[in-house]
Amino acid sequence: MNKLILAAIPAAAFTGYAVYENAASLSLRYESLGSGVRIAHISDLHRRRFGRNNRRITSLIASEKPDLIFITGDIISRRQTRLNTVEKMLRELVKIAPVYVIFGNHEQGLTEEFINAEVQERLIEIIKLSGAKLLRNSRDFIIIGERRLNIIGYEPDYSVYKSDGCYTDLTPVTKADIVDVLGECPKGETLLLAHNPLFGKAYAEWGADYTFSGHVHGGIVRIFGKGILSPERKFLPKYTKGVYDFGGKKLLVSAGLGKLRLFNPPEIVIYDI
């Protein structure tokens, strides 16, 4: 009996932690890469809620006083139809700083997999009316202090994520593919928002100084600092969470906020660049 009790204690502790991480945890990660511009980065919210209208997210971001807020895709899930929480969250975020949004595979999948084009249209309208800027293979720029920042959103072909409904024979992304869609990288400091981090080398070769990504959910389960699984059902994906360097060009990967996870808390990332 005593042995059973002793065995039950760690099992209960493990279960309790897993429940806490997936129901209540929300962390801030800080990355100091320079100074002068502060960026709050969120990604892959999916269906998760962090307080009413995601107030925990908006309050934490507000407390960090960012100059920019980036949302790098999958702000909803592809089967989601109710968008009121996302709408209210966006309206609060734009009060804090300029907000830039890109689509991830879930938003793309609303039309690419013929799931619900009407939801995608509503989401586009919600983003527009909120005052946030949706970048779908398009660009903007902003001046902060004496720095002019090019902000560009890259949306690849959906076959990067799925091919004929499967996760095999996926299309890679090369520098040439990016040039075909976005043209040459503009002169000056360039910040690229690209949902899928697995093509970090191509983004750097194209010329992005900083690329902000998500998608991989930190590898879902993290063991000894390594992510275990990608959404494409691949083990040990290369870029899952953190800062990766390509000859001075940075790939900045958020572990995201939504989906089931373990030893991989939902996070908001704050970058000083």
N, C-alpha and C positions, 0 to 999 in steps of 0.2 A: 504493500500500500504506500509506504514511504517513497519507494522508487517511482511509483506512478505519479505521486505528487511532485517529486523532483523533476520528472520528465515533463509534467504539465506546465511547470512554471516558465521555462524558456519558450515553449510553444505558445503559451498565452501572451508572453511579452512580444514575441514575433508577430502574432496576429494583431495585437494592439497597436504595434508600430505601423504595420501595413495599413490598418484602418485609418490611423491618424494621418499618415502621409497622403492617402487618397481622399480624405474627407476634410481635413482641416489645415494641413501644412501649406505655407506660402513663404518662400524665402527670397531674399535679395542677394544677388551676386554682384560684386563690384570688380570692374576691370579698369585699371589705370594705364592708358596707352598714350597719354599726352595731356594737354590741358587746353582750356579755352572753350570747348564745346562738350556739353553733357547730353547723352542720349539714353533714353529709357527704351528698352527693347522687350516686347512680349511676343509670344508666338504660340500657335497650336492650343488655343483655348478649348476648342471643340465644344462639348456640352457642359463643361465644368462651371460651377458657380462659386464665387468667393464673396459671400455676403449678398445682400439684396442689391440687384443691379451691378454686381461685382464691385461694391464699394471698397472692399479690402484692396483690390488692385488699384483703383483710382486714388484712394487715399495714400497708399504707399508711394505711388509715382509722384503725386503732388508734393509729398514731403521731401522728395529728392531734387525738386526744382530743375527739371531737365529743360534743355533748349529745344529738343526734338523728341518725338515719340514715334517709334517704328513698330508696326505690327506686320510680322512676316508670314502671314498666311494661316489658313485653317482656323479662322476666328469662329467658324461654325463647323458642324459635321454635315456630311453630304445628305443624310436623311433628316436633317433638322428642318422644321418648318416655322417654328416660332422664333422671331428675331427681335422681340421687344427688349430683352436684356442687353443684347449687343447694341441696339440703337441707343439705349440710355447710357451705356458705358461710353460709347463714342462721344456722345454729347458732353459728358463730363471730362473726358480726356482732352478735347479741343479747347477747353477752358484753361488747361494747364500749359500747353505748348502746341505748336503745329504737329499734326498727326499725319503720317504717311502709311498707307496700307497696300499690301499686295495680296493676290490670291495664292492659296496653296492648292494642293491636289484635291482637297474636298470641295472647295468652291469651283474649281475647274470641272470637277466630276459632275456637278449639277447639270451641265449641258453635255459634257463629253460622254457621259454614261447614260444620257437621256433620262436623268432621275427627276429633275424638277427645275426647268428653265425659269419658271415664274419666281421661284425663291431666289435664284441668282439675280434676276432683274430687280426684285425688291431690295436685296442686299446692296446692289450698286446704288440704288436710289437713297437708301438709308445712309450710306457712306457720304454721298454727295450732299445731302441735306444737313448732315451733322457738321459739315465744314472740314472734315478730313479729306485727304487727297488720295484717290485710288490710282495706282500706277500699274498699268497693264501694258508692258513693253513701251513705256513712255517715261518722260523725264520732267524734272522741275529743278529749280535751283533756289537757294536761300542764302542770304548774307547774314552772318553772325559775327559781330565785331568787325574785324578786318578780313575775315575769311569768307570766300565764296564757295559754297558746297554744291556740287552737282549731286542730285538725288535721283536715282534711276531704279525703276522696277522691272525685273526680268521675269517673264512668264514663258516657260518652255512648252514645247509640244507635249500633250498629255501622255504620249507614249514613253516619256521619261519615267512615268509612274506605273502605268499599266499598258499592256499590249494585248488586244483581243480579250480583255477581261482577266488576264493572267499577269503574274509577276516575273515571267521569263522573257528573254529576248527583248529587254528594255532598251530604248534608244539612249545612247550616251550624249553628253553635251560637250562640244569642243569650242574653242575660241571662234572658229569660223561660224559655228551655229549662232553664237551670240552676236557676231558682227552682222550676220544676215538679218537679224531681228532688230537690233539696237543701233547698228552702224558702229563706226569706230568709237572707242572710248573718248569722251571729250577731254580737252585740256583742262588742267586744274584738278583740284581735290575732288575725287569721285567716290560717292557712297552708293553701293549697289545693294538693293534688296532682292534676294533670290531665295525662294523657299527651300530648295533642295541643296544641302551643303555638300553632297557627294561629288559635286563638280567644282570644288573649291579651286583646284589648279587652273581650270579653264577660266574662271572668273578673274583670277590673278593675271593670267596671260592676256586676257582682254584689256586689263589695265585698272581694274577697280582697286582703289587704295584700301577700302574697307568693304567687305561683303557681309551682310547680316542675313543669317539663315536660321531655320528651325527644322521642322519636318521629322526628324529622327527620334524625337521625344527622349533625348539623352541616351538612347539605346534601350529604353523601357526598364530594364534591370541593369543596375551598375554594380560591378564587383571589382574591387581594387582599382577604382577610377576608370574602368572600361565599360562602355555600353555593349550590351550583349546582342541586341536584335534590332533590325531596321524595319520600317513599315513594309518594305519589299520582301520581308521574310528572309533576309540575309543575316548571317551571324557575324558578329564583330565588325560592324560598319566602321569605316575609317574615321569619320568626323561626326562626333555625337554631342559634344558639349565643350565649350571653352574657346580659347583663342589659338588659331593655327596660322603659322607664318609661311608665306611663299615668297622668299626673296624680298622681304619687307612689306609685301602686301598681306593684309590680314583677313582671315576668314573667322567670323564671330558667330558661334553657334549657340543658340539657346536650347536648353533642354525642354522648354515649353511649359505649359500649364495643365493641359488636359490629359485624358487617357489614363488607364491603369499603369502604375509604375511601382518600382521597389528600389530602395536605397538611392532615390533619384527624385528629390523633392521638386514640386512645381516651383518655377522661379521667374522673377523679373530681373533682367540684367541691366545694370547701370554702367555705361561706358563713359569715361573721360578721354577725349581724343584731341 
